[in-house]
Amino acid sequence: MNRSLYPQPTLSNAAAYRDLRVGLFGGSFNPAHEAHRQLARRALEVLKLDVIWWLVSPQNPLKSTHDMAPLADRMASAQKQITGPHMVVTNLETQLGTQYTADTIREIKKHFPYTKFTWMMGADSLRTFHHWEKWRDIARRVPIAVFARPPQQTRALSGFAAKTLRKSRWNNHSGPIQRSFSEAGWRYVMMPLNPISATEIRNQHAVKKIEP
């Protein structure tokens, strides 16, 4: 079992994360899978993060509840995917009582004022980013790292959110994404493309259940 160098983030231990570079990897993780793990490992490498928080969402407001596994199961699936001592699986969003990412980030920055955060997302999320509640606020509050994900790796860059935020995009030669914390911006990060998805995994499990 992997043991993290860092404690579980709570609303009362901000000092443990003072001046650290933390990647916020939010999602339903229904379930977490190999592509999530690859993205997290790539983020540690490229973004020079100290630690990644896997923020397991109680319920994504853009997703259906009918096939959403219990939070404890999804956290367990994320725990199985983390590798090394620089990742932590957390239900911090439940502690905060927030549902929307914009509110979660606002509250996290309030409780951890001396921590340097970067929001992490796949290209599939960038494609629908403009449907998120107060998505422009998210882009203003934290740097964002967008990771290549099939089948959206190119379409996402021509989507509404990418076009709207084009002036704040950092090119791949502008230095580490954490070079400045006084202003937000976003960068597209290339990585090996893994076609696996949580939907595919759930569909495969459903087929197995009905097979004689």
Summary of the structure (lengths in Angstrom):
residues: 212
radius of gyration: 16.6
end to end distance: 35.2
largest distance: 58.9
contacts: 635
relative contact order: 0.17
helix: 40%
strand: 16%
